[in-house]
């Protein structure tokens, strides 16, 4: 059954499985879209250019700062202007959220590229 699923693009594990519309690697926990994999492989997300609030091109691993206060849905916590976010990862997230990251003191979340500025 697993013969038809492609290996993980991150760690090349052959034990991938389907979870809804995504393919998941149980070894490194990488998730990717099955439709993106059938188009051109794992590079489809890299073809889209993601720009920050001032027009700088963003890449995986960049460090960015938040340019406006962000209220966190379902919490009274706020991410303040100037908060540094290190090691971002570009993803095709929910809605127009295209950055996956961990914010110190808050945890993992997705951000819009329109609310960050590259350092």
MISEVEX-951042 format. One line per field, with one value per residue (C-alpha): residue in three letters; x, y, z. Coordinates in Angstrom, 1 decimal, always signed. Each point is the difference from the previous one (the first is absolute). Example, Ala and Ser with C-alpha at 12.3 -4.5 7.8 and 13.67 -1.06 7.14 Angstrom:
! residues 2
dose	Ala|Ser
c1	+12.3|+1.4
c2	-4.5|+3.4
c3	+7.8|-0.7
//
This chain:
! residues 119
dose	Unk|Unk|Unk|Unk|Unk|Unk|Unk|Unk|Unk|Unk|Unk|Unk|Unk|Unk|Unk|Unk|Unk|Unk|Unk|Unk|Unk|Unk|Unk|Unk|Unk|Unk|Unk|Unk|Unk|Unk|Unk|Unk|Unk|Unk|Unk|Unk|Unk|Unk|Unk|Unk|Unk|Unk|Unk|Unk|Unk|Unk|Unk|Unk|Unk|Unk|Unk|Unk|Unk|Unk|Unk|Unk|Unk|Unk|Unk|Unk|Unk|Unk|Unk|Unk|Unk|Unk|Unk|Unk|Unk|Unk|Unk|Unk|Unk|Unk|Unk|Unk|Unk|Unk|Unk|Unk|Unk|Unk|Unk|Unk|Unk|Unk|Unk|Unk|Unk|Unk|Unk|Unk|Unk|Unk|Unk|Unk|Unk|Unk|Unk|Unk|Unk|Unk|Unk|Unk|Unk|Unk|Unk|Unk|Unk|Unk|Unk|Unk|Unk|Unk|Unk|Unk|Unk|Unk|Unk
c1	+0.0|+2.9|+1.5|-2.0|+1.0|+3.2|+2.8|+0.4|+1.7|+1.7|+1.5|-0.7|-1.9|-2.1|-2.6|-2.2|-3.8|-3.0|-1.8|-2.9|+1.4|+3.5|+2.8|+1.9|+3.3|+0.0|+3.7|+0.6|-3.6|+0.2|-3.4|-0.5|-2.8|-0.6|-1.1|+3.2|+2.0|-1.7|+0.7|+3.8|+1.1|+0.8|+1.2|-3.4|-0.1|+3.4|-1.2|-2.4|+1.7|-1.0|+0.7|-0.1|-1.9|+2.6|+0.6|+3.1|+0.0|-0.2|+1.7|+0.0|+2.2|-0.3|-0.4|-2.8|-1.6|-3.7|-1.1|-3.3|-1.6|-1.6|-2.9|+0.1|-3.4|-1.5|+2.5|+0.7|+3.6|+1.4|+3.1|+1.5|+1.6|+3.7|-0.2|+2.7|-1.0|+3.0|+0.1|-3.2|-1.3|-2.1|-3.1|-3.3|-2.1|-3.6|-1.3|+2.8|+2.2|+3.3|+2.5|+0.4|+2.1|+0.5|-0.5|+2.0|-2.4|-3.0|+0.8|-0.5|-2.3|-0.5|+0.4|-0.9|+3.0|-1.7|+0.5|+3.8|+3.2|+3.2|+3.0
c2	+0.0|+2.4|-0.8|+2.8|+2.7|+2.1|+0.0|+2.9|+3.0|+1.0|-3.3|-2.4|-2.4|-2.5|-0.3|+2.9|-0.1|+2.0|+2.2|+1.8|+2.0|-0.1|-2.6|-0.5|-1.4|-1.9|+0.3|+3.7|+1.2|+1.9|+0.7|+1.0|+0.2|-3.0|+2.1|+2.1|-3.2|-1.2|+3.3|+0.5|-1.7|+1.7|+3.2|+1.4|+2.1|+1.5|+1.3|+2.5|+3.2|+1.1|+3.6|+1.8|+3.2|+2.2|-2.2|-2.0|-3.6|-2.5|-3.4|-3.0|+0.7|+3.8|+2.1|+2.5|+2.5|+0.6|+3.5|+0.3|-1.4|-3.3|-1.3|-3.7|-1.6|-1.7|+1.5|+3.3|-0.1|+2.6|-0.2|+3.5|+2.0|-0.7|-3.6|-2.0|-3.3|-2.2|-2.9|+0.5|-2.6|+0.9|-2.1|+0.1|+0.5|+0.7|+3.0|+2.4|-1.2|-0.9|-0.1|-2.8|+0.9|-0.2|+3.3|+0.2|+0.0|-0.9|-3.3|-1.3|+1.9|+1.2|+3.7|+2.1|+1.3|+3.4|+0.5|-0.8|+1.8|-1.8|+0.9
c3	+0.0|+0.8|-3.5|-1.6|+2.5|-0.6|+2.5|+2.4|-1.7|+3.3|+1.2|-2.9|+2.3|-1.9|+2.8|-1.0|+0.5|-0.9|+2.5|-1.8|-2.8|+1.3|-0.1|+3.4|+0.9|+3.3|+0.4|-0.3|+0.3|-3.3|-1.6|-3.6|-2.5|-2.2|-2.9|+0.2|-0.1|-3.2|-1.8|+0.2|+3.2|+3.2|-1.7|-0.7|+3.2|-0.9|-3.4|+1.6|+1.2|+3.5|+0.9|+3.3|+0.9|-1.7|-3.1|+1.0|-1.3|+2.9|+0.1|+2.3|+3.1|-0.1|+3.1|+0.0|+2.3|+0.6|-1.3|+1.9|+3.2|-0.7|+2.2|+0.4|-0.7|+3.0|+2.4|+1.8|-1.1|-2.5|-2.2|+0.3|-2.8|-0.4|+1.2|-1.8|-1.6|-1.0|-2.4|-1.9|-2.4|-3.1|-0.4|-1.8|+3.2|+0.9|-1.9|-0.7|+2.9|-1.8|+2.8|+2.5|+3.1|+3.7|+1.9|+3.3|+2.9|-2.1|-1.9|-3.5|-2.4|-3.5|-1.0|-3.0|-1.9|-0.1|+3.8|+0.1|-1.2|-0.9|+2.1
//
